[in-house]
Amino acid sequence: MLAIARALVGGDELLILDEPTEGLAPTVVETIVSALHALKRETHTVLLVEQNVHTAFAVADHVYVLEKGRITASGPAAELARDRERLERHLGVTA
């Protein structure tokens, strides 16, 4: 959370986060997700790189799925989250 706050001090409207929830307790992850939702409401743009699919879908408006450096799926997060077959095929998880 401190790193996110420090990144926002400069007044930038774009926040790039790489695995912000990695290794954190579930309650801390929930806090970070809430903070990201608040940033979106304040019209900040967040570029989130996240392996935790459920966290990514909870935050994202649009999702790009990368496999070996190539985009294999993309679209609105809500649409992709409902596509169980695609989640299983590309991400190996179920919703």
DSSP file (Angstrom, degrees, kcal/mol; ACC not computed):
  #  RESIDUE AA STRUCTURE BP1 BP2  ACC     N-H-->O    O-->H-N    N-H-->O    O-->H-N    TCO  KAPPA ALPHA  PHI   PSI    X-CA   Y-CA   Z-CA
    1    1 A M     >        0   0    0      0, 0.0     4,-2.5     0, 0.0     5,-0.2   0.000 360.0 360.0 360.0 -38.6    0.0    0.0    0.0
    2    2 A L  H  >  +     0   0    0      1,-0.2     4,-2.8     2,-0.2     5,-0.2   0.913 360.0  51.3 -63.3 -41.8    2.8    2.4    0.8
    3    3 A A  H  > S+     0   0    0      2,-0.2     4,-1.9     1,-0.2    -1,-0.2   0.891 110.6  49.1 -62.8 -39.2    4.4    1.8   -2.7
    4    4 A I  H  > S+     0   0    0      2,-0.2     4,-1.4     1,-0.2    -2,-0.2   0.929 111.9  48.8 -65.6 -44.6    1.1    2.5   -4.3
    5    5 A A  H  X S+     0   0    0     -4,-2.5     4,-1.0     1,-0.2     3,-0.4   0.916 110.4  50.8 -61.3 -43.5    0.7    5.7   -2.3
    6    6 A R  H >< S+     0   0    0     -4,-2.8     3,-0.5     1,-0.2     4,-0.5   0.882 107.5  53.9 -62.6 -37.0    4.2    6.8   -3.2
    7    7 A A  H 3< S+     0   0    0     -4,-1.9     5,-0.4     1,-0.2     3,-0.4   0.811 109.7  48.1 -66.6 -28.8    3.5    6.2   -6.8
    8    8 A L  H >< S+     0   0    0     -4,-1.4     3,-2.0    -3,-0.4    -1,-0.2   0.611  87.1  85.8 -88.2 -12.8    0.5    8.5   -6.7
    9    9 A V  T << S+     0   0    0     -4,-1.0    -1,-0.2    -3,-0.5    -2,-0.1   0.839  82.3  61.7 -58.1 -34.5    2.1   11.4   -4.9
   10   10 A G  T 3  S-     0   0    0     -4,-0.5    -1,-0.3    -3,-0.4    -2,-0.1   0.560 112.5-117.3 -72.1  -6.8    3.4   12.8   -8.2
   11   11 A G    <   +     0   0    0     -3,-2.0    -2,-0.1     1,-0.2    -3,-0.1   0.605  57.7 157.7  82.8  11.0   -0.2   13.3   -9.4
   12   12 A D        -     0   0    0     -5,-0.4    -1,-0.2     1,-0.1    -2,-0.0  -0.343  38.9-147.6 -67.9 152.4    0.1   10.9  -12.3
   13   13 A E  S    S+     0   0    0     31,-0.1    32,-3.8     1,-0.1     2,-0.5   0.487  77.7  72.3 -99.1  -5.2   -3.0    9.4  -13.7
   14   14 A L  E     -a   45   0A   0     30,-0.2     2,-0.5    32,-0.1    32,-0.2  -0.953  57.8-173.5-116.0 127.7   -1.5    6.0  -14.7
   15   15 A L  E     -a   46   0A   0     30,-2.9    32,-2.8    -2,-0.5     2,-0.6  -0.982   6.4-162.3-119.8 121.1   -0.4    3.4  -12.2
   16   16 A I  E     -a   47   0A   0     -2,-0.5     2,-0.4    30,-0.2    32,-0.2  -0.918  11.6-175.4-106.5 121.3    1.4    0.4  -13.4
   17   17 A L  E     -a   48   0A   0     30,-3.0    32,-2.9    -2,-0.6     2,-0.6  -0.965  13.5-162.0-122.5 130.0    1.4   -2.5  -11.0
   18   18 A D  E    S-a   49   0A   0     -2,-0.4    32,-0.2    30,-0.2    30,-0.1  -0.927  76.6 -31.2-113.1 108.3    3.3   -5.8  -11.4
   19   19 A E  S >  S+     0   0    0     30,-3.5     3,-1.2    -2,-0.6    -1,-0.2   0.922  71.9 173.0  53.1  55.1    2.0   -8.6   -9.1
   20   20 A P  T 3  S+     0   0    0      0, 0.0    -1,-0.1     0, 0.0    30,-0.1   0.679  75.7  46.6 -68.8 -14.5    0.9   -6.3   -6.2
   21   21 A T  T >  S+     0   0    0      2,-0.0     3,-2.0     3,-0.0     8,-0.1   0.417  77.6 134.1-105.4   1.5   -0.8   -9.2   -4.4
   22   22 A E  T <  S-     0   0    0     -3,-1.2     3,-0.1     1,-0.3    28,-0.0  -0.307  82.0  -3.3 -60.0 125.0    2.0  -11.8   -4.7
   23   23 A G  T 3  S+     0   0    0      1,-0.2    -1,-0.3    -2,-0.1     2,-0.2   0.568 100.7 133.0  75.5  10.3    2.6  -13.5   -1.4
   24   24 A L    <   -     0   0    0     -3,-2.0    -1,-0.2     1,-0.1    -3,-0.0  -0.637  62.5-102.1 -97.6 153.3    0.2  -11.4    0.6
   25   25 A A    >>  -     0   0    0     -2,-0.2     4,-2.2     1,-0.1     3,-0.7  -0.350  36.8-111.0 -64.8 149.3   -2.5  -12.6    3.1
   26   26 A P  H 3> S+     0   0    0      0, 0.0     4,-2.2     0, 0.0     5,-0.1   0.833 117.6  54.7 -55.1 -35.5   -6.0  -12.7    1.7
   27   27 A T  H 3> S+     0   0    0      2,-0.2     4,-1.5     1,-0.2     5,-0.1   0.867 108.7  48.1 -67.9 -33.9   -7.2   -9.8    3.9
   28   28 A V  H <> S+     0   0    0     -3,-0.7     4,-2.3     2,-0.2    -1,-0.2   0.886 108.9  54.0 -71.0 -38.9   -4.3   -7.7    2.6
   29   29 A V  H  X S+     0   0    0     -4,-2.2     4,-2.7     1,-0.2    -2,-0.2   0.920 106.8  52.0 -59.4 -43.7   -5.3   -8.6   -1.0
   30   30 A E  H  X S+     0   0    0     -4,-2.2     4,-2.3     1,-0.2    -1,-0.2   0.887 108.6  51.0 -60.1 -39.4   -8.8   -7.5   -0.3
   31   31 A T  H  X S+     0   0    0     -4,-1.5     4,-2.2     2,-0.2    -1,-0.2   0.908 110.8  47.9 -64.7 -42.4   -7.5   -4.2    1.0
   32   32 A I  H  X S+     0   0    0     -4,-2.3     4,-2.4     2,-0.2    -2,-0.2   0.915 110.7  51.1 -65.8 -42.6   -5.4   -3.7   -2.2
   33   33 A V  H  X S+     0   0    0     -4,-2.7     4,-2.2     1,-0.2    -2,-0.2   0.914 110.3  50.0 -60.7 -42.5   -8.4   -4.6   -4.4
   34   34 A S  H  X S+     0   0    0     -4,-2.3     4,-2.1     1,-0.2    -1,-0.2   0.906 110.2  50.4 -61.8 -41.6  -10.5   -2.0   -2.6
   35   35 A A  H  X S+     0   0    0     -4,-2.2     4,-2.2     1,-0.2    -2,-0.2   0.893 109.2  51.1 -63.6 -39.9   -7.8    0.6   -3.0
   36   36 A L  H  X S+     0   0    0     -4,-2.4     4,-2.1     2,-0.2    -1,-0.2   0.884 108.5  51.5 -66.4 -38.0   -7.6   -0.2   -6.8
   37   37 A H  H  X S+     0   0    0     -4,-2.2     4,-2.1     2,-0.2    -1,-0.2   0.907 109.1  51.2 -63.0 -40.7  -11.4    0.2   -7.1
   38   38 A A  H  X S+     0   0    0     -4,-2.1     4,-1.4     1,-0.2    -2,-0.2   0.901 108.5  51.5 -62.7 -40.8  -11.1    3.6   -5.3
   39   39 A L  H  <>S+     0   0    0     -4,-2.2     5,-2.4     1,-0.2     3,-0.2   0.905 108.3  51.7 -62.9 -41.1   -8.4    4.7   -7.7
   40   40 A K  H ><5S+     0   0    0     -4,-2.1     3,-1.8     1,-0.2    -1,-0.2   0.903 106.5  53.5 -62.1 -40.4  -10.6    3.7  -10.7
   41   41 A R  H 3<5S+     0   0    0     -4,-2.1    -1,-0.2     1,-0.3    -2,-0.2   0.820 105.1  55.2 -63.8 -28.8  -13.5    5.8   -9.3
   42   42 A E  T 3<5S-     0   0    0     -4,-1.4    -1,-0.3    -3,-0.2    -2,-0.2   0.239 123.7-107.8 -87.4  13.6  -11.1    8.7   -9.1
   43   43 A T  T < 5 +     0   0    0     -3,-1.8     2,-0.3     1,-0.2    -3,-0.2   0.704  68.8 147.7  67.1  26.3  -10.4    8.3  -12.8
   44   44 A H      < -     0   0    0     -5,-2.4     2,-0.5    -6,-0.1    -1,-0.2  -0.644  45.6-130.1 -80.8 148.3   -6.9    6.9  -12.5
   45   45 A T  E     -a   14   0A   0    -32,-3.8   -30,-2.9    -2,-0.3     2,-0.5  -0.876  22.2-162.2 -98.4 131.8   -5.8    4.3  -15.1
   46   46 A V  E     -a   15   0A   0     -2,-0.5     2,-0.7   -32,-0.2   -30,-0.2  -0.965  11.5-163.8-119.8 123.6   -4.4    1.1  -13.7
   47   47 A L  E     -a   16   0A   0    -32,-2.8   -30,-3.0    -2,-0.5     2,-0.5  -0.930  21.6-169.7-102.1 111.8   -2.3   -1.3  -15.7
   48   48 A L  E     -a   17   0A   0     -2,-0.7     2,-0.6   -32,-0.2   -30,-0.2  -0.905  18.9-167.3-113.2 122.8   -2.3   -4.4  -13.6
   49   49 A V  E     +a   18   0A   0    -32,-2.9   -30,-3.5    -2,-0.5     2,-0.4  -0.947  30.2 158.9-103.4 116.7   -0.1   -7.5  -14.3
   50   50 A E        -     0   0    0     -2,-0.6    -2,-0.1   -32,-0.2     6,-0.0  -0.992  40.6-166.2-148.6 131.6   -1.5  -10.2  -12.1
   51   51 A Q  S    S+     0   0    0     -2,-0.4     2,-1.3     1,-0.1     3,-0.1   0.686  74.8  91.2 -87.9 -20.6   -1.3  -14.0  -12.1
   52   52 A N     >  -     0   0    0      1,-0.2     4,-2.5     2,-0.1     3,-0.2  -0.645  64.7-165.7 -76.6  99.9   -4.2  -14.3   -9.6
   53   53 A V  H  > S+     0   0    0     -2,-1.3     4,-2.7     1,-0.2     5,-0.2   0.874  82.5  52.2 -58.7 -42.8   -7.0  -14.5  -12.1
   54   54 A H  H  > S+     0   0    0      1,-0.2     4,-1.5     2,-0.2    -1,-0.2   0.885 111.4  46.9 -65.9 -37.9   -9.8  -13.9   -9.6
   55   55 A T  H  > S+     0   0    0     -3,-0.2     4,-1.2     2,-0.2     5,-0.2   0.927 112.1  50.9 -66.2 -44.8   -8.1  -10.7   -8.3
   56   56 A A  H >X S+     0   0    0     -4,-2.5     4,-3.0     1,-0.2     3,-0.6   0.926 111.7  46.4 -60.0 -46.0   -7.4   -9.5  -11.9
   57   57 A F  H 3< S+     0   0    0     -4,-2.7    -1,-0.2     1,-0.2    -2,-0.2   0.815 107.3  58.8 -67.5 -29.0  -11.0  -10.0  -12.9
   58   58 A A  H 3< S+     0   0    0     -4,-1.5    -1,-0.2    -5,-0.2    -2,-0.2   0.783 120.1  27.5 -68.3 -25.8  -12.2   -8.3   -9.7
   59   59 A V  H << S+     0   0    0     -4,-1.2    -2,-0.2    -3,-0.6    -1,-0.2   0.794 102.1  91.5-103.6 -36.8  -10.3   -5.1  -10.7
   60   60 A A     <  -     0   0    0     -4,-3.0     3,-0.1    -5,-0.2    18,-0.1  -0.236  41.7-172.8 -75.8 147.9  -10.1   -5.1  -14.5
   61   61 A D  S    S+     0   0    0      1,-0.4    16,-2.2    16,-0.1    17,-0.4   0.719  88.2  22.8 -93.3 -37.1  -12.4   -3.6  -17.1
   62   62 A H  E    S-B   76   0B   0     14,-0.3     2,-0.4    15,-0.1    -1,-0.4  -0.983  75.2-156.0-133.6 142.0  -10.5   -5.2  -19.9
   63   63 A V  E     -B   75   0B   0     12,-2.9    12,-1.8    -2,-0.4     2,-0.4  -0.944   9.2-168.5-125.1 139.3   -8.3   -8.3  -19.8
   64   64 A Y  E     -B   74   0B   0     -2,-0.4     2,-0.6    10,-0.2    10,-0.2  -0.998  13.6-153.2-120.6 127.6   -5.4   -9.5  -22.0
   65   65 A V  E     -B   73   0B   0      8,-3.2     7,-3.0    -2,-0.4     8,-1.1  -0.895  12.4-161.4-102.2 123.5   -4.2  -13.1  -21.4
   66   66 A L  E     -B   71   0B   0     -2,-0.6     2,-0.4     5,-0.2     5,-0.2  -0.878  12.4-179.4-107.2 135.3   -0.6  -13.7  -22.3
   67   67 A E  E >  S-B   70   0B   0      3,-2.8     3,-1.5    -2,-0.4    -2,-0.0  -0.975  78.0 -17.5-131.5 119.3    0.9  -17.1  -23.0
   68   68 A K  T 3  S-     0   0    0     -2,-0.4     3,-0.1     1,-0.3    -1,-0.1   0.876 130.1 -50.8  52.4  41.6    4.6  -17.2  -23.9
   69   69 A G  T 3  S+     0   0    0      1,-0.2     2,-0.4     0, 0.0    -1,-0.3   0.502 117.8 106.8  81.0   4.2    4.6  -13.5  -24.7
   70   70 A R  E <  S-B   67   0B   0     -3,-1.5    -3,-2.8     0, 0.0     2,-0.6  -0.918  74.3-116.4-118.6 143.6    1.6  -13.6  -27.0
   71   71 A I  E     +B   66   0B   0     -2,-0.4    -5,-0.2    -5,-0.2     3,-0.1  -0.661  36.0 169.9 -75.5 119.4   -1.9  -12.4  -26.5
   72   72 A T  E     +     0   0B   0     -7,-3.0     2,-0.3    -2,-0.6    -1,-0.2   0.579  66.1  11.6-107.2 -14.9   -4.1  -15.5  -26.6
   73   73 A A  E     +B   65   0B   0     -8,-1.1    -8,-3.2    17,-0.0    -1,-0.3  -0.972  63.7 167.4-157.8 147.8   -7.3  -14.0  -25.4
   74   74 A S  E     +B   64   0B   0     -2,-0.3   -10,-0.2   -10,-0.2   -12,-0.0  -0.984  19.6 101.9-158.2 156.8   -8.6  -10.5  -24.7
   75   75 A G  E    S-B   63   0B   0    -12,-1.8   -12,-2.9    -2,-0.3    -2,-0.0  -0.908  70.8 -26.3 155.0-179.0  -11.9   -8.7  -24.1
   76   76 A P  E  >  -B   62   0B   0      0, 0.0     4,-2.4     0, 0.0   -14,-0.3  -0.350  57.1-128.2 -59.2 137.7  -14.0   -7.1  -21.4
   77   77 A A  H  > S+     0   0    0    -16,-2.2     4,-2.6     1,-0.2     5,-0.2   0.894 107.4  52.7 -57.7 -43.5  -13.3   -8.7  -18.0
   78   78 A A  H  > S+     0   0    0    -17,-0.4     4,-1.1     1,-0.2    -1,-0.2   0.889 110.6  48.2 -61.7 -38.8  -16.9   -9.5  -17.3
   79   79 A E  H  > S+     0   0    0     -3,-0.2     4,-0.7     2,-0.2     3,-0.4   0.937 114.1  44.7 -67.6 -47.0  -17.3  -11.3  -20.6
   80   80 A L  H >< S+     0   0    0     -4,-2.4     3,-0.7     1,-0.2     7,-0.2   0.863 107.9  58.7 -66.4 -35.3  -14.1  -13.4  -20.2
   81   81 A A  H 3< S+     0   0    0     -4,-2.6    -1,-0.2    -5,-0.3    -2,-0.2   0.813 106.4  49.1 -64.4 -29.1  -15.0  -14.2  -16.6
   82   82 A R  H 3< S+     0   0    0     -4,-1.1     2,-1.6    -3,-0.4    -1,-0.2   0.662  90.3  87.1 -81.9 -16.6  -18.3  -15.7  -17.8
   83   83 A D    <X  +     0   0    0     -4,-0.7     4,-2.2    -3,-0.7     3,-0.2  -0.604  53.1 173.8 -87.9  81.8  -16.5  -17.8  -20.5
   84   84 A R  H  > S+     0   0    0     -2,-1.6     4,-2.5     1,-0.2     5,-0.2   0.851  74.8  55.7 -59.4 -38.4  -15.6  -20.9  -18.4
   85   85 A E  H  > S+     0   0    0      1,-0.2     4,-2.6     2,-0.2    -1,-0.2   0.929 109.6  45.7 -61.9 -45.1  -14.3  -22.8  -21.4
   86   86 A R  H  >>S+     0   0    0      2,-0.2     4,-2.9     1,-0.2     5,-0.5   0.894 111.5  52.5 -66.3 -40.0  -11.8  -20.1  -22.3
   87   87 A L  I  X>S+     0   0    0     -4,-2.2     4,-2.0    -7,-0.2     6,-1.2   0.924 113.2  44.6 -60.5 -43.8  -10.7  -19.7  -18.6
   88   88 A E  I  X5S+     0   0    0     -4,-2.5     4,-0.9     4,-0.2    -2,-0.2   0.922 116.8  45.3 -66.5 -43.8  -10.0  -23.4  -18.4
   89   89 A R  I  <5S+     0   0    0     -4,-2.6    -2,-0.2    -5,-0.2    -3,-0.2   0.929 126.5  26.1 -67.4 -47.3   -8.3  -23.6  -21.8
   90   90 A H  I  <5S+     0   0    0     -4,-2.9    -3,-0.2    -5,-0.2    -2,-0.2   0.811 136.1  24.5 -90.1 -31.8   -6.1  -20.5  -21.4
   91   91 A L  I  <<S-     0   0    0     -4,-2.0    -3,-0.2    -5,-0.5    -2,-0.1   0.570  89.3-128.6-115.2 -11.2   -5.6  -20.2  -17.7
   92   92 A G  S  <<S+     0   0    0     -4,-0.9     2,-0.3    -5,-0.8    -4,-0.2   0.749  73.9 103.6  69.5  22.7   -6.2  -23.6  -16.3
   93   93 A V        -     0   0    0     -6,-1.2     2,-0.4    -9,-0.1    -1,-0.3  -0.887  62.3-134.9-130.9 162.4   -8.7  -22.4  -13.8
   94   94 A T              0   0    0     -2,-0.3    -9,-0.0    -3,-0.1   -10,-0.0  -0.891 360.0 360.0-115.0 152.6  -12.5  -22.3  -13.4
   95   95 A A              0   0    0     -2,-0.4    -1,-0.0   -14,-0.1   -11,-0.0   0.483 360.0 360.0 -72.1 360.0  -14.5  -19.3  -12.3
